[in-house]
């Protein structure tokens, strides 16, 4: 089973960045792409230029979101919707930002998987693709965001165990720095946004993430692409830091 064996794809967070690129690329593969996001004007532009079927919706509205998914015979679910509110240190995060980030990045994704699995299991085919992050795999000084992406990592691994024998595949895509509007939405301070966005390196593009997804969909059915990590060549993770009490 490859991408040509699928028919209906759902992409969340499809109005910009990675989600928009995924929706556009998959619509060129003769798939019925259902693009879900909150921004109506951007979705209308996506629809007119790509042919995607669009749905204006907040994925945090669990009932409306799952009601929609249960009406679609979903072959491929791409859990992309995500926010980075409270991206800095946890001690500085507001309660509202904590709830928003967890509800969008984790709760909505879990509800989405729950809604599409019964049909996939019955049809004995399907593919769940979770957009995680390198922040969910390696230490990063952003505990809240890292925790939500860590949850997506464990969700992906555990789903593969639960779904063994069903024919359903589960893939986790973990990007590092990607050229998107992430910081514009995550941070309120314009000067901090500017510093965060000025990485000084050539970043991964949304289209390159979309191509990784197409690859994972196109491998033979007996192959499951468990996880793909993508980051700029000049970005890395790990190492050690030491800070003495006297320096504080």
Secondary structure, 3 states (H helix, E strand, C coil): CCHHHCCEEEEECCCCHHHHHHHHHHHCCCCEEEEEECCHHHHHHHHHHHCCEEEECCCCCHHHHHHHHHHCCCCEEEECCCCCCCCCCHHHCCHHHHHHHHHHHHHHHHHHHHHHHHHHHHHCCCEEEEECCHHHCCCCCCHHHHHHHHHHHHHHHHHHHHCCCCCCEEEEEEECCECCCHHHHHCCCHHHHHHHHCCCCCCECHHHHHHHHHHHHHCCCCCCCCEEEECCCCCCCCCCCCCCHHHC
